[in-house]
Amino acid sequence: MLCIKNITTVMKNLFRYAYILIIMLCGTSGFAQQNPVSWKTSVTQIEDSVYQIIFEADIENRWHLYDIGPYENGPNATAFTFDLPENVNLTGTIEMIDKPVKKFDDMFGMEIGSFEKKARFAQKVKLLTESASLKANVEWMVCDDRQCLPPTDEDFTINIGKQNYAASSNITAEEQPQITETYIIDNNKSLWAYIIDAILWGLIAILTPCVFPMLPMTVSFFMKGSKNKAKGRAEASLYGFFIILLYTLPIAAIILIIKTVGGDDTTANIFNWLSTHWFPNTLFFLVFIIFAASFFGAFDITLPSRFVNKSDKNADKGGIIGIFFMALTLVLVSFSCTGPIVSTIIIKAFAGEFWTPIVVMLVFSAVFAMPFILAALFPAVLNRLPKSGGWLNSVKVILGFVEVALSLKFIGTVDQAYHLHILDREIYLAIWIVVFSLMGFYLLGKIKFAHDSEIKHIGVGRLTLVIITFSFVVYLIPGMWGAPLKALSGYLTPLTTQDFVVESQKSALQINDEGQNVKYSEFLHLPHGLKGFFDYKEASEYAEKVGKPLFIDITGHGCVNCREMEARVWSAPEVLEILNNEYVILAIYVDDRTTLPENEWITTKSGKVLKTLGKINFNFVFNKYSAISQPHYVLEGRNGKILVPPRNYDLDIGGFVQFLKSGVEAYNKQ
């Protein structure tokens, strides 16, 4: 029977509640709601010179698209406009291929037709030459049972004729393919970073002393428990599957429940609160410190023994049920080592997209379970594995140092959101320098913990880690005097919080044309000495006055990807030149906790009064742009028109420059 060490009652209860809360709160503040309608076009020839253009809309579940109406004093009907060359004529008007569902709408007081899931429209054109190219624009509006999104439009370039134009596309104007493609892959790049993190943490978890010794024991159990080796291997594979299921399914279920019950608005507000409010961030900090203390050997964190004993007892039943409880026993027993790791990657996933925690846990658990499956399939591999020993405890201690360093991110977020100026950048860096220096001395054997084995000599592997650790410390030191440290920009507090900083990085209090301070510039700043605004009305009025488009940066103090974009992309000379000369910059902080004067408070449709700058900004960007991810960049022209598709996290400097240039070109055409 497996033995588990119990800690004090107080520590068990503290950890139990903290861990349950972390799992329940798993999610991310980076979920972005894109328009739920996507369009594609096709062209078919119906007569010698007559062609039919078909516009097909794919509509996401629970949304409906209005038909072509028109509706006076009603919703925005779907409308099509065409820009025709001289050799193309329209034949008739736009027609609806699919029949809309007609319902009396109480809100508008009229009967309105709409489509769900799919809608198709057709327009006939007559071609006077062998081939031609025309432009079309479709404007539409979608609603669900709770909200309507702002009207949206899209441009199409449609080719007609004999040059294999039968499959026209939904590509917008000439420069648009590159922009649209970049927009689509933004979040994928960010997701891949989280996947790589999950793989690394999964490999580290295997090397912990709670897990590694169980590898040969578990596989041996399956191989001896079945005279049929094929059956034993199949059962071991099923065992690995259950491990993946036990890690991933609870998190996926909680996220889906929150999404289904709360909807986008409620979910977004919950995740925004989790990522910026002082309470959850302080709790996360304390949990990380407790985990670090456990890794250092102060105590063992375990789940209550009755859960493990009951699971272990059920594992003796055999069959599929027995295999399931065997997997559950492993998850519970290894909790002392994997609990901190799982919590670390889940909390880090707050910066990703809405589904990131599910993907992260799926990848982590798959990497974690794979050695058990492979060892069962190839038992001889076990003979080549290193034996358990003191090196496993060293892995735990090193993880403890890493946990201490990562914990500062949460206190740093609170410090920035509430403008406390307790953990400014030089203090943050000083702590990191000390933590990683101590880790280097530990690897050298100069510092020892309670459960460490005696180190008689330094091996090549340990020496390599020593070199890497102290090199990292040396890299950190210039940051104390203002070096940007771009590789760590997402984890450190901004340069604007540092006292010792190079002159070019400073951000002074900004003055507007009337000689007054730019609104909120006494506590909000732009990086790299850029000048701009932090209030939409003030920025848009100034942009109209000087005749420049708005560069809108939807950002947050706790946004890791925002800081990385500013340090690695905004800092490029070609980007700074365009931002300084071609745009009016507006930074909208959606997580700032500054309470505004009462005359600036707003009341939502549900009657809730929003008092802080972050909540007011969050409500504004969610309703105006239907997006809440950070960073989220919007280029806006006259009358609030979006110039090009917005852009999210993407470290491609060339793509960002093209994004900015295309916005200027679109603005000049207005």
Secondary structure, DSSP 8 states (H G I E B T S, - for coil): --------HHHHHHHHHHHHHHHHT---TT-----SEEEEEEEEE-SSSEEEEEEEEEE-TT-EEE-S---TTS----EEEEE--TTEEEEEEEEESS--EEEEETTTTEEEEEEESEEEEEEEEEESSSEEEEEEEEEE-EE-SS-B---EEEEEEEEEETTT-SS-----STTHHHHHHHHHHHHHHHHHHHHHHHHHHHHHHHTSTTTTTHHHHHHHHHHHS-SSHHHHHHHHHHHHHHHHHHHHHHHHHHHHHHHHHHHHHHHHHHHHHHHH-HHHHHHHHHHHHHHHHHHTTS------HHHHHHHHHHGGG-HHHHHHHHHHHHHHHTHHHHHHHHHHHHHHGGGS-TTHHHHHHHHHHHHHHHHHHHHHH-GGGGGGS---SHHHHHHHHHHHHHHHHHHHHHHHHHHHHTT--SS-HHHHHHHHHHHHHHHHHHHTTSS--TT-----S--HHHHHHHHHHHHHHHHHGGGGGT---GGGTTTS--GGG-SS--GGG-----B-TTSSB-TTTTT---GGG---BSSHHHHHHHHHHHT--EEEEEE-TT-HHHHHHIIIIITSHHHHHHHHHH-EEEEEESS---B--GGG-EE-TTS-EE-BHHHHHHHHHHHHHS---SSEEEEE-GGG-B-S--B-S---HHHHHHHHHHHHHHHHT-
